[in-house]
Amino acid sequence: MKWLLRIAGGLLALLVIAFLILRTPDTNPAEMRAKYGGAPSQFVKLGNGLTVHLRDEGPRNAPVIILLHGSNADLHTWQPWVDALKAEYRVIRFDQRGHGLTGPAPDGDYSKAAFVSDIEAVAGALGVERFVLGGNSMGGGLTVAYALAHPDRLDGMVLVDAGGAPVQRKSGGNIGFTIARLPFINRLAEHVTPRSMVESSFRQSVTNQQIATPQVIDRYWELLRYPGNRAATVKRFGQPRVPFSEQQMASLDIPALVLWGAEDAIIPVEAGRWFDRVLPASTLIEYQGVGHLPHEEAAGQSLSDLQAWLGQVMPAIPPE
């Protein structure tokens, strides 16, 4: 019996030592704000107590576009689009609760309704009445959820490899999302999140590997480790997945642009085709050789397609 206790104690000691060696601590909030929250960033406190990191660029009198990033991403994912759009449109993007420099939600609520409420609160705080709402992945699903709750606020919606369709991938995905769904293992990942895992996860999500630069991987890794974001990720992935129905989509008589990477291993292109089939006023564009992030992997082509669609739905005000 004593030998068994000694062996168990030795194994426990080894596990503790391994944990201490492999542990990746939280990043420093001040350092992260200095690195990723410089001008034109703003930190806006909403009525629910959440302080949101956002960027609001372009002419104040121009048509408005609000962009929502995907799971474990941040507002910087939209930079290629924003650089081109902000001359003629007012472009707003923000780190959603549990992400980026916004950090965890004070109320600990990561339900779809809470995210939708944040979108409405951001629009209200910035004095925006009508706008085009767009999102990638999780952000795309939230775009649809917001449209269902506030259809009168939108001039259109842009779905970029959006979540929420009743379509399951047959295989693939990425290691980060897989771990976030595994009980116990996901709790360990709140403290042990090596950069190599974040890089593998990102590379598994995209086909155009050229966008997986060291700077991009560093940003994903550092902002994931922003205090509270890892715990928020675990809680968010624990939320039940309730797909949209055809009846819900049929009620959305809103112009919709559906952009999809044909090689998406996270949300298959069949999901994009489903949205295109069930939405009353949709346009679907598929990108061959592109994965889960067309706005980054095929920035030039996706931007051109977006601008052409916007020209019909919400023409820009010519610069003075």
C-alpha positions as CSV (number, residue, x, y, z in Angstrom):
1,M,0.0,0.0,0.0
2,K,2.8,2.4,0.8
3,W,4.4,1.7,-2.6
4,L,1.2,2.6,-4.3
5,L,0.9,5.8,-2.4
6,R,4.5,6.7,-3.3
7,I,3.9,5.9,-7.0
8,A,0.8,8.0,-7.0
9,G,2.6,10.8,-5.2
10,G,5.4,10.7,-7.7
11,L,3.0,10.8,-10.6
12,L,1.2,13.8,-9.1
13,A,4.5,15.6,-8.5
14,L,5.5,15.0,-12.2
15,L,2.1,16.3,-13.3
16,V,2.6,19.5,-11.2
17,I,6.1,20.0,-12.5
18,A,4.9,19.5,-16.1
19,F,2.1,21.9,-15.6
20,L,4.4,24.6,-14.2
21,I,6.8,24.1,-17.1
22,L,4.2,24.2,-19.8
23,R,1.9,26.8,-18.3
24,T,1.4,29.9,-20.4
25,P,0.4,32.8,-18.2
26,D,-2.0,35.6,-19.1
27,T,-0.7,38.5,-21.0
28,N,-0.4,41.9,-19.4
29,P,-3.4,44.1,-20.2
30,A,-1.4,47.3,-20.4
31,E,1.1,45.8,-22.8
32,M,-1.7,44.4,-25.0
33,R,-3.5,47.8,-25.1
34,A,-0.2,49.5,-26.1
35,K,0.4,46.9,-28.8
36,Y,-3.0,46.3,-30.3
37,G,-5.2,49.2,-29.0
38,G,-3.5,52.3,-30.4
39,A,-5.1,54.9,-32.6
40,P,-7.8,54.8,-34.0
41,S,-8.9,52.5,-31.2
42,Q,-11.5,53.5,-28.7
43,F,-12.6,51.9,-25.5
44,V,-16.4,52.5,-25.1
45,K,-18.3,51.5,-21.9
46,L,-21.7,50.1,-22.7
47,G,-24.7,50.3,-20.4
48,N,-24.3,46.6,-19.4
49,G,-20.9,47.4,-17.8
50,L,-18.8,45.9,-20.7
51,T,-16.0,48.2,-22.0
52,V,-15.7,47.4,-25.7
53,H,-12.5,47.9,-27.8
54,L,-13.7,49.3,-31.1
55,R,-12.5,51.2,-34.2
56,D,-14.9,53.7,-35.9
57,E,-13.4,55.0,-39.2
58,G,-14.5,56.9,-42.2
59,P,-16.7,59.9,-42.9
60,R,-19.3,60.5,-40.2
61,N,-22.0,61.2,-42.8
62,A,-21.3,58.1,-44.9
63,P,-23.3,54.9,-45.0
64,V,-22.4,52.6,-42.1
65,I,-20.9,49.1,-42.1
66,I,-20.4,47.1,-38.8
67,L,-18.2,44.1,-39.0
68,L,-18.1,41.2,-36.6
69,H,-15.1,38.9,-36.2
70,G,-15.2,35.1,-35.8
71,S,-14.5,32.9,-32.8
72,N,-11.1,33.6,-31.1
73,A,-10.3,36.3,-33.6
74,D,-10.5,40.1,-33.1
75,L,-11.2,43.3,-35.0
76,H,-7.8,43.3,-36.8
77,T,-9.1,40.5,-39.0
78,W,-11.0,43.1,-41.1
79,Q,-8.0,45.3,-41.8
80,P,-7.7,44.6,-45.5
81,W,-11.3,45.5,-46.1
82,V,-11.3,48.5,-43.8
83,D,-8.3,50.0,-45.5
84,A,-10.2,50.2,-48.7
85,L,-13.7,50.9,-47.4
86,K,-13.1,53.7,-45.0
87,A,-12.6,56.4,-47.7
88,E,-16.3,56.1,-48.7
89,Y,-18.0,54.3,-45.8
90,R,-18.1,54.6,-42.1
91,V,-16.7,51.3,-40.9
92,I,-17.2,50.1,-37.3
93,R,-15.6,46.9,-35.9
94,F,-15.2,45.8,-32.3
95,D,-13.8,43.0,-30.2
96,Q,-16.8,41.0,-29.0
97,R,-17.2,39.9,-25.4
98,G,-14.6,37.3,-24.4
99,H,-12.3,38.4,-27.2
100,G,-9.4,40.7,-27.9
101,L,-9.0,43.8,-25.7
102,T,-12.6,43.8,-24.7
103,G,-12.0,40.8,-22.6
104,P,-14.5,38.7,-20.5
105,A,-18.1,39.9,-19.9
106,P,-18.7,41.1,-16.4
107,D,-22.0,39.2,-16.3
108,G,-20.3,36.0,-17.6
109,D,-23.1,35.6,-20.2
110,Y,-21.9,34.2,-23.6
111,S,-25.3,33.4,-25.0
112,K,-26.3,34.4,-28.5
113,A,-28.7,36.9,-27.0
114,A,-25.9,38.6,-25.1
115,F,-23.8,39.0,-28.2
116,V,-26.8,40.4,-30.1
117,S,-27.5,42.9,-27.3
118,D,-23.8,44.1,-27.5
119,I,-24.2,44.8,-31.2
120,E,-27.3,46.9,-30.5
121,A,-25.5,48.7,-27.6
122,V,-22.5,49.5,-29.8
123,A,-24.7,51.0,-32.5
124,G,-26.6,53.0,-30.0
125,A,-23.5,54.3,-28.3
126,L,-22.1,55.5,-31.6
127,G,-25.4,57.0,-32.7
128,V,-25.9,54.6,-35.6
129,E,-29.5,54.0,-36.8
130,R,-29.3,52.0,-40.0
131,F,-26.4,50.0,-41.3
132,V,-25.1,46.9,-43.1
133,L,-24.0,44.2,-40.7
134,G,-21.4,41.7,-41.7
135,G,-19.6,38.9,-40.0
136,N,-17.3,35.9,-40.4
137,S,-17.9,32.5,-38.8
138,M,-19.3,33.1,-35.3
139,G,-19.7,36.8,-36.3
140,G,-21.7,35.7,-39.4
141,G,-24.1,33.7,-37.2
142,L,-24.5,36.6,-34.9
143,T,-25.2,38.8,-38.0
144,V,-28.2,36.6,-38.8
145,A,-29.3,36.5,-35.2
146,Y,-29.2,40.3,-35.0
147,A,-31.2,40.5,-38.3
148,L,-33.9,38.3,-36.8
149,A,-34.1,40.5,-33.7
150,H,-33.8,43.9,-35.5
151,P,-34.7,43.5,-39.2
152,D,-35.7,47.2,-39.4
153,R,-32.2,48.4,-38.5
154,L,-30.4,46.7,-41.4
155,D,-29.9,47.8,-45.0
156,G,-28.2,44.4,-45.7
157,M,-26.1,41.7,-44.3
158,V,-22.8,40.1,-45.3
159,L,-22.2,36.5,-44.3
160,V,-18.6,35.3,-44.6
161,D,-18.3,31.6,-43.9
162,A,-21.0,32.2,-41.4
163,G,-22.1,29.9,-38.5
164,G,-25.7,28.8,-37.8
165,A,-26.7,26.7,-40.8
166,P,-28.0,23.2,-40.1
167,V,-25.0,21.7,-41.9
168,Q,-22.4,19.6,-40.1
169,R,-18.8,19.2,-41.4
170,K,-18.0,15.5,-42.1
171,S,-14.4,15.8,-40.8
172,G,-11.6,18.4,-40.3
173,G,-11.9,21.5,-38.2
174,N,-9.0,22.7,-36.1
175,I,-7.4,21.6,-32.9
176,G,-8.2,24.7,-31.0
177,F,-12.0,24.4,-31.5
178,T,-11.8,20.7,-30.8
179,I,-10.0,21.2,-27.4
180,A,-12.5,24.0,-26.4
181,R,-15.3,21.4,-26.6
182,L,-13.6,18.7,-24.6
183,P,-14.5,18.5,-20.9
184,F,-11.5,18.7,-18.5
185,I,-9.1,19.1,-21.3
186,N,-10.6,22.5,-22.1
187,R,-10.1,23.6,-18.4
188,L,-6.4,22.6,-18.7
189,A,-6.2,24.7,-21.9
190,E,-7.2,27.8,-19.8
191,H,-3.6,27.6,-18.4
192,V,-1.6,25.6,-21.0
193,T,-1.9,27.2,-24.4
194,P,1.3,26.9,-26.4
195,R,1.9,29.2,-29.3
196,S,2.4,26.1,-31.5
197,M,-1.1,25.0,-30.8
198,V,-2.5,28.4,-31.8
199,E,-0.4,28.3,-35.0
200,S,-1.6,24.8,-35.9
201,S,-5.2,25.8,-35.3
202,F,-4.9,28.8,-37.5
203,R,-3.2,27.0,-40.3
204,Q,-5.8,24.3,-40.2
205,S,-8.5,26.9,-40.7
206,V,-7.0,28.5,-43.9
207,T,-5.9,27.3,-47.3
208,N,-3.8,30.4,-48.2
209,Q,-1.0,29.8,-45.7
210,Q,0.7,33.0,-46.7
211,I,-1.5,34.9,-44.3
212,A,-0.3,32.8,-41.3
213,T,2.6,35.3,-40.6
214,P,4.4,35.3,-37.3
215,Q,2.8,38.6,-36.5
216,V,-0.7,37.2,-37.0
217,I,0.0,34.1,-35.0
218,D,1.4,36.2,-32.2
219,R,-1.7,38.4,-32.1
220,Y,-4.0,35.4,-31.9
221,W,-1.9,33.8,-29.2
222,E,-1.4,37.0,-27.1
223,L,-5.1,38.1,-27.3
224,L,-6.4,34.6,-26.5
225,R,-4.3,34.9,-23.3
226,Y,-5.7,38.3,-22.4
227,P,-7.0,37.9,-18.9
228,G,-10.3,36.1,-18.8
229,N,-10.5,35.3,-22.6
230,R,-9.5,31.6,-22.3
231,A,-12.1,31.0,-19.6
232,A,-14.6,32.9,-21.7
233,T,-13.8,30.6,-24.7
234,V,-14.5,27.5,-22.7
235,K,-17.8,28.9,-21.4
236,R,-18.8,30.0,-24.9
237,F,-18.1,26.6,-26.5
238,G,-20.3,25.1,-23.7
239,Q,-23.3,26.9,-25.1
240,P,-25.9,24.7,-26.9
241,R,-25.7,24.9,-30.7
242,V,-29.1,25.7,-32.1
243,P,-29.1,26.1,-35.9
244,F,-31.3,28.5,-37.8
245,S,-34.4,27.1,-39.5
246,E,-35.6,27.6,-43.0
247,Q,-38.7,29.4,-41.6
248,Q,-36.5,32.0,-39.8
249,M,-34.4,32.6,-42.9
250,A,-37.5,33.0,-45.1
251,S,-38.6,35.9,-42.9
252,L,-35.5,37.9,-43.6
253,D,-36.3,39.9,-46.7
254,I,-33.0,41.8,-46.4
255,P,-30.3,41.9,-49.1
256,A,-27.7,39.4,-48.2
257,L,-24.2,38.8,-49.7
258,V,-22.9,35.3,-48.9
259,L,-19.2,34.9,-49.4
260,W,-17.6,31.5,-48.9
261,G,-14.2,29.7,-49.1
262,A,-14.8,26.6,-51.1
263,E,-12.1,24.7,-49.1
264,D,-13.4,25.8,-45.7
265,A,-12.6,22.9,-43.2
266,I,-14.5,24.6,-40.4
267,I,-17.9,25.4,-41.9
268,P,-18.3,23.6,-45.3
269,V,-19.4,25.4,-48.4
270,E,-22.7,23.5,-48.3
271,A,-23.6,25.8,-45.4
272,G,-23.2,28.8,-47.7
273,R,-25.3,27.2,-50.3
274,W,-28.0,26.5,-47.7
275,F,-28.1,30.2,-46.7
276,D,-28.3,31.2,-50.4
277,R,-31.1,28.8,-51.0
278,V,-33.3,29.8,-48.0
279,L,-32.7,33.6,-47.8
280,P,-35.1,35.5,-50.0
281,A,-32.6,38.1,-51.4
282,S,-29.2,36.5,-51.4
283,T,-26.1,36.5,-53.6
284,L,-23.6,33.7,-53.2
285,I,-20.0,33.9,-54.3
286,E,-17.6,31.0,-53.7
287,Y,-13.8,31.2,-53.7
288,Q,-11.9,28.3,-55.0
289,G,-8.7,27.5,-53.1
290,V,-9.8,29.5,-50.1
291,G,-10.5,28.4,-46.6
292,H,-12.4,29.9,-43.6
293,L,-11.2,33.5,-44.0
294,P,-11.9,34.8,-47.5
295,H,-11.7,38.4,-46.3
296,E,-8.0,37.7,-45.5
297,E,-7.1,34.8,-47.8
298,A,-8.6,36.4,-50.9
299,A,-8.8,40.0,-49.7
300,G,-8.7,41.7,-53.1
301,Q,-11.3,39.6,-54.8
302,S,-13.7,39.5,-51.8
303,L,-13.4,43.2,-51.3
304,S,-14.2,43.8,-55.0
305,D,-17.2,41.6,-54.8
306,L,-18.3,43.4,-51.6
307,Q,-17.9,46.9,-53.1
308,A,-19.9,45.9,-56.2
309,W,-22.8,44.6,-53.9
310,L,-22.6,47.6,-51.7
311,G,-22.9,49.9,-54.7
312,Q,-26.4,48.4,-55.3
313,V,-27.5,48.0,-51.7
314,M,-26.0,51.1,-50.0
315,P,-24.1,53.4,-52.4
316,A,-21.3,55.3,-50.9
317,I,-21.3,59.1,-50.6
318,P,-18.6,60.4,-53.1
319,P,-15.7,62.0,-51.3
320,E,-15.7,65.8,-51.3
